[in-house]
Amino acid sequence: MLPPHPSMFPPHLSRLLLALVSAFVVLAALAVPPAQAAEPTLGELAAAKGRYFGSATDNPELTDAPYVAILGSEFNSITPGNSLKWEATEPQRGQFTFAKGDEVVALGQRNGQMVRGHTLVWHSQLPDWVSNGGFPAAELRSILRNHVTTVASHYKGKVAHWDVVNEPFNEDGTFRDSVFYRTLGESYIADALRAARAADPGAKLYINDYNTDGLGAKSDGMYNLVKSLKAQGVPIDGVGFQGHLALQYGFPNRMQENLQRFADLGVDVAITELDIRMILPADATKLATQATWYSDVTKACLAVSRCVGITVWDYTDKYSWIPGVFPGEGAALPYDENLRPKPAYAALRTALGGKPGDPTSCKVAYKVASQWNTGFTGSVTITNTGSGAINGWNLKFSFPGDQKVTHGWNAGWAQSGAAVTATNASWNGTLAAGASTTIGFNGSYTGTNTAPGAFTLNDQNCTAG
């Protein structure tokens, strides 16, 4: 049955009814709180500045669902860490394989992320048939051109930026004694760039190296190379500054000035492999310094109009290459081994113009849903009250009595003494800002079944209630 229309009443009652209805609508609107928009991600903050903020990744990591969730949501660019290198794409002469590279590139495409290609020509991670083949110059030049052409053609239109030549310099600014330089001289760099341009005219072509981030002999060598290539008309669009920094060695010398002088040559610049390691163990002072450095690198990039973006060399310490190469060092990335943001994450957000964010702010509501003799059913609702998504969680609390969890659901449950840990299930590990999940258990007790009063989520204190 339809409600009565105001026209069915006398005029004075119709006016009164309309006024009451209007007031009700206004009050109802005021009573409904507006939806709270999630804070923008690092990628979104960078995009607002006309840049990208990306992460490297690698195939073995893609089975880690919480890791992939952050990778796909926080960053607007990804770089395959190993699957596009020569040993991965052409392990035997003329036998190309792209399955692993295709997997990472397809992931980026599904997430709407730009893909940076790393790397076409490098002295390291070469198959033995290249590094020890003993080829004469003409044959090696043909091999190099064929490799670059085949790989770049395969990813034509899918890879936006290519690190065409990687790490061509020694620390003193002279050319590295690689198989390519030893056999072909400096001209191998121009050959690779020309082949890449012919294979994919739409991709931006980069030369990439480490310890060139500040002014010094090595960056001078790179500067002179780029200047020479430009003068010869060799296609080069950008220079990558890897940014593998270490607290114990100090911040790069006049970094912004260095980036700017390359931009003044008419090329883009990018921070391509950023991580900032420290001598372990990490402590609050080191992490604070690391956060400052992440901020300073970001500010240097933002100050140079042709600095197009920043890539961290994976975003989490869980998958960092540092400990395996520099024993006793690590903790180099913005997220820790448990995928929790570190002070560096907040510093990056602030440097990019956003709020620091606190993705692990939380509220926990615990209640006894039912109780009998010596048993009870507990219900726990976890709410993400932070500004960013929580990707993967563990909830910890301690019973004040002798309660024991006997069976649980919607989480993995473990108990040691009075201490209880609940770990997310595969389907509820991601909690967007404002989202909740409810988990539960059956338990036993004697005496008084008093509720726990303190909870932590990913080792951060939560509000109880």
WOTATA-V484150 format. One record per residue. RES is the residue in three letters. D_CENTER is the distance of its C-alpha to the mean C-alpha in Angstrom with 2 decimals. Layout:
RES & D_CENTER
RES & D_CENTER
This chain:
MET & 55.92
LEU & 54.76
PRO & 54.99
PRO & 57.93
HIS & 57.43
PRO & 58.49
SER & 61.21
MET & 63.07
PHE & 63.91
PRO & 66.33
PRO & 64.91
HIS & 64.60
LEU & 62.79
SER & 60.52
ARG & 59.44
LEU & 58.85
LEU & 56.84
LEU & 54.64
ALA & 54.01
LEU & 53.10
VAL & 50.73
SER & 49.02
ALA & 48.67
PHE & 47.23
VAL & 44.58
VAL & 43.58
LEU & 43.49
ALA & 41.47
ALA & 38.87
LEU & 38.76
ALA & 38.45
VAL & 35.25
PRO & 32.25
PRO & 29.90
ALA & 26.61
GLN & 23.88
ALA & 21.00
ALA & 17.54
GLU & 15.95
PRO & 13.77
THR & 9.97
LEU & 8.32
GLY & 8.66
GLU & 12.13
LEU & 13.13
ALA & 12.48
ALA & 14.34
ALA & 17.12
LYS & 17.55
GLY & 17.79
ARG & 14.61
TYR & 11.15
PHE & 7.81
GLY & 5.70
SER & 4.19
ALA & 7.26
THR & 8.42
ASP & 12.04
ASN & 14.70
PRO & 15.76
GLU & 12.52
LEU & 12.99
THR & 15.84
ASP & 13.84
ALA & 13.89
PRO & 12.17
TYR & 9.15
VAL & 9.33
ALA & 9.95
ILE & 6.80
LEU & 4.95
GLY & 7.94
SER & 8.43
GLU & 5.94
PHE & 5.17
ASN & 8.54
SER & 8.38
ILE & 7.85
THR & 10.12
PRO & 12.26
GLY & 12.64
ASN & 16.25
SER & 17.62
LEU & 18.85
LYS & 20.66
TRP & 24.44
GLU & 25.17
ALA & 23.00
THR & 24.41
GLU & 28.02
PRO & 28.97
GLN & 32.63
ARG & 34.27
GLY & 34.13
GLN & 32.36
PHE & 28.96
THR & 26.45
PHE & 23.34
ALA & 22.53
LYS & 19.30
GLY & 18.09
ASP & 19.21
GLU & 17.22
VAL & 13.80
VAL & 15.18
ALA & 16.62
LEU & 13.46
GLY & 12.02
GLN & 15.46
ARG & 15.67
ASN & 12.62
GLY & 14.05
GLN & 11.32
MET & 12.70
VAL & 12.87
ARG & 13.53
GLY & 16.13
HIS & 16.39
THR & 19.29
LEU & 22.87
VAL & 25.06
TRP & 24.41
HIS & 26.93
SER & 24.89
GLN & 24.05
LEU & 27.06
PRO & 29.35
ASP & 32.65
TRP & 34.62
VAL & 33.07
SER & 32.97
ASN & 36.44
GLY & 38.03
GLY & 40.38
PHE & 40.37
PRO & 42.52
ALA & 40.93
ALA & 41.74
GLU & 40.33
LEU & 37.09
ARG & 36.60
SER & 37.15
ILE & 34.69
LEU & 31.97
ARG & 32.66
ASN & 32.80
HIS & 29.47
VAL & 27.67
THR & 29.60
THR & 29.00
VAL & 25.23
ALA & 24.63
SER & 27.16
HIS & 25.55
TYR & 22.31
LYS & 24.26
GLY & 22.83
LYS & 19.54
VAL & 17.91
ALA & 17.81
HIS & 17.57
TRP & 19.02
ASP & 19.05
VAL & 22.71
VAL & 23.93
ASN & 21.93
GLU & 23.37
PRO & 26.97
PHE & 28.15
ASN & 29.62
GLU & 29.13
ASP & 32.41
GLY & 31.42
THR & 33.53
PHE & 32.36
ARG & 31.02
ASP & 33.67
SER & 31.80
VAL & 33.76
PHE & 33.09
TYR & 34.29
ARG & 37.13
THR & 38.42
LEU & 37.60
GLY & 37.15
GLU & 34.88
SER & 35.58
TYR & 33.06
ILE & 30.30
ALA & 32.19
ASP & 32.99
ALA & 29.38
LEU & 28.44
ARG & 31.50
ALA & 30.89
ALA & 27.31
ARG & 28.66
ALA & 31.45
ALA & 29.24
ASP & 26.75
PRO & 28.09
GLY & 25.25
ALA & 22.41
LYS & 21.66
LEU & 22.71
TYR & 21.31
ILE & 22.55
ASN & 20.00
ASP & 20.85
TYR & 20.13
ASN & 22.30
THR & 23.04
ASP & 20.97
GLY & 24.19
LEU & 27.81
GLY & 29.59
ALA & 31.34
LYS & 28.40
SER & 26.98
ASP & 30.62
GLY & 30.85
MET & 27.86
TYR & 29.33
ASN & 32.69
LEU & 31.32
VAL & 29.54
LYS & 32.71
SER & 34.82
LEU & 32.81
LYS & 33.00
ALA & 36.72
GLN & 37.24
GLY & 35.55
VAL & 32.91
PRO & 29.91
ILE & 26.92
ASP & 24.46
GLY & 21.99
VAL & 21.28
GLY & 18.03
PHE & 17.83
GLN & 15.66
GLY & 15.40
HIS & 15.85
LEU & 17.56
ALA & 19.59
LEU & 21.17
GLN & 24.50
TYR & 24.90
GLY & 24.39
PHE & 22.36
PRO & 22.91
ASN & 26.25
ARG & 26.33
MET & 22.90
GLN & 23.26
GLU & 26.71
ASN & 25.57
LEU & 22.96
GLN & 25.70
ARG & 28.32
PHE & 26.34
ALA & 25.69
ASP & 29.45
LEU & 30.11
GLY & 28.81
VAL & 25.40
ASP & 21.85
VAL & 19.67
ALA & 15.93
ILE & 13.84
THR & 12.53
GLU & 11.51
LEU & 11.05
ASP & 11.60
ILE & 14.52
ARG & 16.55
MET & 19.63
ILE & 22.74
LEU & 22.51
PRO & 23.15
ALA & 20.76
ASP & 22.63
ALA & 22.40
THR & 23.65
LYS & 21.22
LEU & 18.21
ALA & 19.76
THR & 20.29
GLN & 16.76
ALA & 15.65
THR & 18.34
TRP & 17.25
TYR & 13.68
SER & 15.63
ASP & 18.21
VAL & 16.08
THR & 14.63
LYS & 18.23
ALA & 19.59
CYS & 17.53
LEU & 18.51
ALA & 22.08
VAL & 22.39
SER & 22.81
ARG & 21.96
CYS & 18.61
VAL & 16.55
GLY & 12.93
ILE & 10.43
THR & 8.00
VAL & 6.80
TRP & 8.47
ASP & 6.16
TYR & 4.38
THR & 7.61
ASP & 11.21
LYS & 12.19
TYR & 11.39
SER & 11.96
TRP & 14.80
ILE & 16.41
PRO & 18.82
GLY & 20.24
VAL & 21.15
PHE & 21.96
PRO & 23.79
GLY & 23.83
GLU & 20.67
GLY & 17.09
ALA & 15.00
ALA & 13.04
LEU & 9.48
PRO & 8.51
TYR & 8.68
ASP & 11.91
GLU & 13.23
ASN & 13.89
LEU & 10.41
ARG & 11.96
PRO & 10.82
LYS & 12.84
PRO & 14.89
ALA & 12.44
TYR & 10.16
ALA & 13.46
ALA & 14.49
LEU & 11.68
ARG & 12.56
THR & 16.15
ALA & 16.02
LEU & 14.65
GLY & 17.58
GLY & 16.40
LYS & 17.54
PRO & 15.97
GLY & 15.61
ASP & 16.41
PRO & 14.61
THR & 17.03
SER & 20.27
CYS & 22.58
LYS & 26.17
VAL & 28.09
ALA & 31.43
TYR & 33.56
LYS & 36.89
VAL & 39.60
ALA & 40.09
SER & 43.34
GLN & 45.43
TRP & 48.49
ASN & 50.62
THR & 48.16
GLY & 45.16
PHE & 42.63
THR & 39.61
GLY & 36.61
SER & 34.03
VAL & 30.76
THR & 28.65
ILE & 25.18
THR & 23.91
ASN & 20.56
THR & 21.96
GLY & 18.78
SER & 17.09
GLY & 13.79
ALA & 13.33
ILE & 14.04
ASN & 12.57
GLY & 15.11
TRP & 18.01
ASN & 21.20
LEU & 24.16
LYS & 26.81
PHE & 30.33
SER & 33.80
PHE & 37.01
PRO & 39.84
GLY & 42.44
ASP & 42.88
GLN & 40.79
LYS & 39.29
VAL & 36.77
THR & 38.65
HIS & 36.49
GLY & 33.23
TRP & 31.28
ASN & 27.90
ALA & 26.30
GLY & 26.87
TRP & 29.48
ALA & 30.57
GLN & 33.17
SER & 34.51
GLY & 37.53
ALA & 36.80
ALA & 33.00
VAL & 31.11
THR & 27.49
ALA & 26.20
THR & 22.96
ASN & 21.43
ALA & 22.75
SER & 20.77
TRP & 21.52
ASN & 20.87
GLY & 17.73
THR & 15.78
LEU & 17.53
ALA & 16.80
ALA & 18.17
GLY & 21.89
ALA & 21.87
SER & 24.08
THR & 24.96
THR & 28.32
ILE & 29.05
GLY & 32.49
PHE & 34.86
ASN & 38.53
GLY & 39.88
SER & 43.13
TYR & 44.76
THR & 48.11
GLY & 49.47
THR & 47.24
ASN & 43.93
THR & 42.18
ALA & 38.61
PRO & 35.86
GLY & 35.04
ALA & 31.67
PHE & 28.28
THR & 24.83
LEU & 21.58
ASN & 18.98
ASP & 21.55
GLN & 21.54
ASN & 24.96
CYS & 25.54
THR & 28.40
ALA & 31.13
GLY & 33.13
